[in-house]
Amino acid sequence: MISKFSFSFLIVTATTVFPFARAYPPPYAGCFTAAAKEGPPGFVTGINECENTVLIIGVPYADEWSVRENGTTMYYCRARYDAPDPRYLSAIGRSDCKVDTQIINPPGEWTWGGCYNISQSPDSSSFDWFPVADFRECLTRCTPYPQAYSKYNSDFTVSCLCSTIWPDVDILDCYYDEPFFHYHTVQPSSFAKRRSNREGQHVLDLCPAGSRACSVPESDGESYECIDIDIDFESCGGCAHGDFGPDSLHNTTAGVDCTALPGVSFSGVSCYMGSCQVVACEEGYNLIDGQCLSV
C-alpha cells in the first residue's frame, strides 16, 4: 500500500518567474483533498504561475493551492517527482477540493479539455482502456493520437484510452471513473519531412535532439524525415526505411510499423519507448501476451 508520506518533493525558491507561459490550459491530474498537502511546504507564487515556475526544473508534476491569509489570497506551488495518490482524489467544486495537480510538460504539448462522458460516442463499443501508472504515462503513450482519456478507478488504479474521438458535451466533476480529457495536434511523420542533399551531411546534425533522420521511401536517398523512434508507431524503435546518410547501409536497428502487425486494431496500438504496445485486436484475433493471435 502506498503511504501518504511517500511523496518525493523538490523544494525550490520562487525568486524568478520563467518565461514559459502557455496560451492554453496545462495538462491536469485532478483536484485532491488536504491530505495531499502533507510533506514539504510550498513556496509563494502568483496566480496561475506554478507551471511556469517549475517547468525549467524538469519535474513531472506540480501541486498548486491557495490560502486566505489576513484578508489576502496567497497562492502556493510545490514541485514533485511522483504522481498524486488516487486515494485522495476529490472533485472540482467540492468543499474538500484543496490541491490542484498539474502534469508538467509531457510529450506532445497536450491541452486540458475537462472531464466528459464518452459512453455515448459512436464507437464506444470498441473502447479499450488499458492500465497505466499515472496520467503522465497515459499522455506519453497516446502521443500519436489526437485525444487521450485518463481516469482514476474506484479501486485507486489508473486507466488510459488513446482515441481519435471527441467526447460528449456533458461535463463531469473529474471524480472516480470519470474520464479526464486531453487533446493535441498530431504531426504524423508524413508532415514532418525535411528535404536535404545528403552530400557532406551527418545524420546526427540533421534533426533536433530526441529524433532520428530516417530515409523517405521512393526519394532516391535524397530526402529524410525527423522521427522520434520512441513514440512514432510507423517507425517504432528505428527507421522503418533505414537511417538517412552515408551510414544508412549499416543501419542495424530496423523500425517496426506497429499498425501493420497481424490482427492489430489501428486504434489499439501505440509505440512506447521504442516498442509496440498492443491493447486491442481486430475481430477474429485474441490479445495474448501483447500479440494478436488468430482465433
Backbone hydrogen bonds, N-H to C=O, Kabsch-Sander energy under -0.5 kcal/mol:
donor,donor_aa,acceptor,acceptor_aa,energy
6,S,3,S,-1.9
9,F,7,F,-0.6
10,L,79,A,-2.2
12,V,10,L,-0.6
14,A,12,V,-0.5
15,T,13,T,-1.9
18,F,16,T,-0.6
20,F,18,F,-2.1
29,A,101,T,-3.1
30,G,101,T,-0.6
32,F,99,V,-2.7
33,T,88,Y,-2.6
36,A,33,T,-2.0
37,K,34,A,-2.0
38,E,35,A,-1.2
43,F,77,C,-2.6
45,T,75,Y,-2.9
49,E,46,G,-1.8
53,T,49,E,-1.9
54,V,50,C,-2.1
55,L,51,E,-1.7
56,I,52,N,-0.5
57,I,54,V,-1.2
58,G,54,V,-0.9
58,G,55,L,-0.8
59,V,54,V,-0.7
61,Y,80,R,-1.7
62,A,102,Q,-1.7
63,D,78,R,-3.0
64,E,100,D,-2.3
65,W,76,Y,-1.8
67,V,74,M,-2.5
69,E,67,V,-0.7
69,E,72,T,-3.5
72,T,69,E,-1.8
74,M,67,V,-3.4
74,M,72,T,-0.6
75,Y,45,T,-0.6
76,Y,65,W,-3.4
77,C,43,F,-2.1
78,R,63,D,-2.2
79,A,10,L,-0.8
80,R,61,Y,-2.3
81,Y,8,S,-2.8
82,D,8,S,-0.8
88,Y,85,D,-2.0
89,L,86,P,-1.6
90,S,31,C,-3.2
92,I,173,D,-2.2
94,R,91,A,-2.2
97,C,94,R,-1.6
98,K,32,F,-2.4
98,K,96,D,-1.1
99,V,32,F,-2.3
100,D,64,E,-2.7
101,T,30,G,-2.4
102,Q,62,A,-2.8
102,Q,100,D,-0.5
103,I,27,P,-2.1
104,I,60,P,-2.4
104,I,102,Q,-0.6
105,N,103,I,-0.7
109,E,106,P,-1.1
111,T,183,Y,-2.5
112,W,25,P,-1.8
113,G,181,F,-2.9
114,G,181,F,-0.9
116,Y,179,P,-1.4
117,N,170,D,-1.3
121,S,118,I,-1.5
124,S,121,S,-1.8
126,S,123,D,-2.4
127,F,124,S,-1.6
130,F,160,C,-2.4
132,V,158,V,-2.0
138,C,134,D,-1.5
139,L,135,F,-2.3
140,T,136,R,-2.2
141,R,137,E,-2.6
142,C,138,C,-1.7
143,T,140,T,-1.1
145,Y,142,C,-2.4
147,Q,163,S,-2.1
148,A,182,H,-2.6
149,Y,161,L,-2.7
150,S,180,F,-2.1
151,K,159,S,-1.9
153,N,151,K,-0.6
153,N,157,T,-2.8
156,F,153,N,-2.2
158,V,132,V,-0.6
159,S,151,K,-2.3
160,C,130,F,-2.4
161,L,149,Y,-2.4
163,S,147,Q,-2.5
168,D,117,N,-1.9
171,I,169,V,-0.5
172,L,115,C,-3.0
177,D,152,Y,-3.5
178,E,175,Y,-1.7
180,F,150,S,-3.9
181,F,114,G,-3.2
181,F,179,P,-0.5
182,H,148,A,-2.5
183,Y,111,T,-2.0
184,H,146,P,-2.1
186,V,184,H,-0.6
191,F,188,P,-2.0
192,A,188,P,-0.7
192,A,189,S,-1.0
194,R,224,Y,-2.4
196,S,222,E,-1.0
201,Q,198,R,-2.1
205,D,202,H,-1.8
206,L,203,V,-1.5
207,C,203,V,-0.6
211,S,208,P,-1.7
212,R,227,I,-3.1
214,C,212,R,-0.8
214,C,225,E,-2.7
215,S,242,G,-2.8
216,V,223,S,-1.5
219,S,216,V,-1.0
222,E,219,S,-1.7
224,Y,194,R,-1.5
225,E,214,C,-2.2
226,C,192,A,-1.1
227,I,212,R,-2.5
227,I,225,E,-0.6
229,I,227,I,-1.1
231,I,228,D,-1.8
232,D,228,D,-2.2
233,F,231,I,-0.6
235,S,232,D,-0.8
236,C,256,V,-2.7
237,G,229,I,-3.2
237,G,235,S,-0.5
238,G,235,S,-0.6
239,C,253,T,-0.6
240,A,238,G,-0.5
242,G,239,C,-1.3
244,F,213,A,-2.4
248,S,245,G,-2.0
250,H,247,D,-1.6
251,N,248,S,-1.4
254,A,252,T,-0.7
255,G,239,C,-1.4
256,V,236,C,-1.7
258,C,233,F,-2.3
258,C,256,V,-1.1
259,T,233,F,-0.7
260,A,257,D,-1.8
261,L,258,C,-1.3
264,V,261,L,-1.8
265,S,280,A,-1.7
268,G,265,S,-1.9
269,V,266,F,-0.7
270,S,277,Q,-1.7
271,C,231,I,-0.6
272,Y,270,S,-0.5
272,Y,275,S,-2.6
273,M,230,D,-0.6
274,G,230,D,-1.8
275,S,272,Y,-1.0
277,Q,270,S,-3.6
278,V,276,C,-0.6
279,V,268,G,-3.6
280,A,268,G,-1.4
282,E,263,G,-3.2
285,Y,282,E,-1.6
286,N,293,L,-2.7
288,I,286,N,-0.7
288,I,291,Q,-3.0
291,Q,288,I,-1.5
293,L,286,N,-2.7
293,L,291,Q,-0.7
295,V,284,G,-2.7
